[in-house]
């Protein structure tokens, strides 16, 4: 085996060993963002439907891989809806949306 082929094989392996973890991380982050988009959209839809003045807690299991807990709280001037869940990286996520009273 000549030296050029050996160097080419080493460069190829270095590229593979560098790019595979990078690609895996990018796919994982893409899933985190996709789940967040789904939860934001669904929380918005639920916030529009929620009209009760009582605090409400709902768990939805069909939106993403992990259960999403929704909490709604009415104040004097707005309705607050929060969603909490574990993302695909097993980190806790929480986001809230607010709606003015109509």
C-alpha positions in Angstrom: 0.0 0.0 0.0 1.5 3.3 -0.9 1.7 6.3 1.3 -0.9 8.4 -0.7 -3.6 5.8 -0.2 -2.8 5.6 3.5 -3.0 9.4 3.9 -6.3 9.5 1.9 -7.8 6.8 4.2 -6.7 8.6 7.3 -8.2 11.9 6.0 -11.4 10.2 5.1 -11.7 8.5 8.5 -11.0 11.9 10.2 -13.8 13.5 8.2 -16.2 10.7 9.0 -15.4 10.8 12.7 -15.8 14.6 12.8 -19.0 14.9 10.7 -21.1 12.0 12.1 -21.4 13.5 15.6 -22.1 16.9 14.1 -24.8 15.5 11.9 -26.3 13.6 14.9 -26.3 16.8 17.0 -28.0 18.8 14.3 -30.7 16.2 13.9 -31.3 16.2 17.7 -31.6 20.0 17.8 -33.9 19.9 14.8 -36.2 17.6 16.7 -36.1 19.8 19.8 -37.2 22.8 17.7 -39.8 20.8 15.8 -41.4 19.7 19.1 -41.3 23.3 20.4 -43.1 24.5 17.3 -45.8 21.8 17.8 -46.3 22.7 21.4 -46.4 26.4 20.8 -49.0 25.9 18.1 -51.2 23.5 20.2 -50.9 25.8 23.3 -52.1 28.7 21.2 -55.1 26.7 19.9 -55.9 25.5 23.5 -55.5 29.1 24.8 -58.1 30.3 22.3 -60.6 27.6 23.3 -60.1 28.1 27.1 -62.7 30.4 28.5 -63.1 29.2 32.0 -62.2 31.5 34.9 -61.0 28.5 37.0 -57.4 27.4 36.8 -57.1 24.3 34.7 -54.4 21.6 34.2 -54.4 19.3 31.3 -51.9 16.7 30.1 -51.7 15.9 26.4 -49.8 12.8 25.3 -50.4 12.7 21.6 -48.6 15.9 20.5 -45.0 14.8 20.8 -43.1 11.8 22.2 -43.4 13.0 25.8 -46.5 14.1 27.7 -47.1 17.9 27.7 -48.8 19.5 30.7 -50.8 22.6 30.1 -51.7 25.0 32.9 -54.1 27.9 32.4 -54.6 30.7 34.9 -57.0 33.6 34.6 -56.0 37.0 36.0 -57.9 40.3 35.9 -56.5 41.4 32.6 -55.3 38.3 30.7 -55.3 34.6 30.5 -51.9 32.8 30.9 -51.3 29.4 29.4 -48.1 27.5 30.1 -46.8 24.2 28.7 -44.1 22.0 30.3 -42.5 18.9 28.9 -39.3 17.0 28.6 -37.6 17.4 25.2 -35.8 14.6 23.3 -32.6 15.6 25.1 -34.4 14.9 28.4 -34.2 18.6 29.4 -37.3 20.3 30.9 -38.9 22.8 28.6 -41.4 25.5 29.6 -43.1 28.2 27.6 -46.0 30.5 28.3 -48.4 32.4 26.1 -50.8 35.2 27.1 -54.1 36.2 25.8 -56.0 39.4 26.6 -59.6 39.1 27.9 -62.2 39.6 25.2 
